[in-house]
Amino acid sequence: MAGRLLRMKDIERDYHRVVNLSEKNIELSELMDSAYSNRSEALNDVLDRWNDYDEAKSNLSKAEKQFQKGEIDDNEYQRFVDKLDYRKRRSKRASKRYKEAKNEIRELRREREENKRLLSSRIFSEDDWNST
């Protein structure tokens, strides 16, 4: 008989590995759904924050003209400057959150591909399974 004789213990071990990898694949799919949702929310947040920043920038430009004409005082002008700085910080935080969500998705994809590779590898090849 050419090939390896299978023992029941080997079959059960390999079966459990496949089941574990399949369960992990399901878990990764659920995590990816959540990550895609987070990324979508983060993108909407980024767009809103940068629109707020653009509005604050426009308001500061108007306030600067009013300040030069003497229509507003130093304190009121500084309030516009502070608002612009605040909106810029919020925009950067939102952008960072979006980048983190993208990185999380990239990592989950990598894990899913590795899992797929292991599932499609030859079940009885010791080299393929010893890496898990």
C-alpha positions in Angstrom: 0.0 0.0 0.0 1.6 3.2 -1.1 1.2 6.1 1.3 0.7 6.5 4.9 -1.6 4.4 7.0 -4.0 6.5 8.9 -4.6 6.1 12.6 -7.9 7.1 14.1 -6.0 9.4 16.5 -4.4 11.2 13.5 -7.8 11.6 11.7 -9.4 13.1 14.9 -6.5 15.4 15.4 -6.6 16.7 11.9 -10.4 17.0 12.1 -10.2 19.1 15.2 -7.6 21.4 13.5 -10.0 22.0 10.6 -12.9 22.6 12.9 -10.8 25.1 15.0 -9.6 26.9 11.8 -13.2 27.0 10.5 -14.4 28.5 13.8 -11.6 31.1 13.7 -12.6 31.9 10.1 -16.2 32.6 11.3 -14.9 34.8 14.2 -12.6 36.7 11.8 -15.6 37.4 9.5 -17.6 38.8 12.4 -14.6 41.0 13.4 -14.2 42.2 9.9 -17.9 43.2 9.7 -17.4 45.2 12.9 -14.2 46.7 11.6 -15.9 47.8 8.3 -18.7 49.4 10.2 -16.1 51.2 12.4 -14.2 52.4 9.3 -17.4 53.7 7.8 -18.3 55.6 10.9 -14.8 57.0 11.1 -14.9 58.1 7.5 -18.2 60.0 8.1 -16.6 61.5 11.2 -13.5 62.6 9.2 -15.6 64.3 6.6 -17.7 66.1 9.2 -14.7 67.3 11.2 -12.8 68.6 8.1 -16.0 70.4 7.0 -16.2 72.0 10.4 -12.5 72.9 10.1 -13.1 74.5 6.7 -16.0 76.5 8.1 -13.8 77.7 11.1 -11.1 78.7 8.6 -13.6 80.7 6.6 -14.9 82.4 9.8 -11.3 83.2 10.9 -10.6 84.8 7.5 -13.8 87.0 7.9 -12.8 87.8 11.5 -9.3 88.8 10.4 -10.8 91.3 8.0 -13.1 92.6 10.7 -10.2 92.9 13.1 -8.1 94.8 10.6 -11.0 97.2 10.2 -11.3 97.6 13.9 -14.8 96.1 14.0 -13.8 93.4 16.6 -11.3 93.4 19.5 -8.4 91.2 20.3 -10.3 88.8 22.5 -13.0 88.1 19.9 -10.4 87.6 17.2 -8.5 85.2 19.5 -11.7 83.3 20.0 -11.9 82.6 16.3 -8.2 81.5 16.3 -8.8 79.1 19.2 -11.9 77.7 17.5 -9.8 77.0 14.4 -7.1 75.3 16.4 -9.7 73.2 18.2 -11.4 72.1 15.0 -8.0 71.2 13.5 -7.1 69.0 16.4 -10.5 67.3 16.2 -10.0 66.7 12.5 -6.6 65.2 13.0 -8.0 62.9 15.8 -10.8 61.7 13.5 -8.3 61.1 10.7 -6.1 59.1 13.0 -9.1 57.0 14.1 -9.9 56.3 10.4 -6.3 55.2 9.8 -6.4 52.9 12.8 -9.6 51.3 11.5 -8.0 50.8 8.1 -5.0 49.1 9.7 -7.3 46.9 11.8 -9.0 45.7 8.6 -5.7 45.1 6.9 -4.5 43.0 9.8 -7.8 41.0 9.9 -7.5 40.4 6.1 -3.9 39.1 6.7 -5.1 36.7 9.4 -8.0 35.5 7.2 -5.7 34.8 4.3 -3.3 32.8 6.6 -6.3 30.9 7.9 -7.5 30.2 4.3 -4.0 29.0 3.4 -4.0 26.6 6.4 -7.4 25.3 5.6 -6.5 24.6 2.0 -3.2 23.0 2.8 -2.8 19.3 2.7 -4.4 18.0 5.9 -2.0 15.2 6.5 1.2 17.1 5.7 3.0 17.5 9.0 4.9 20.5 7.8 1.8 22.5 7.1 0.2 21.7 10.4 3.2 22.1 12.6 3.3 25.8 11.9 -0.1 26.3 13.8 
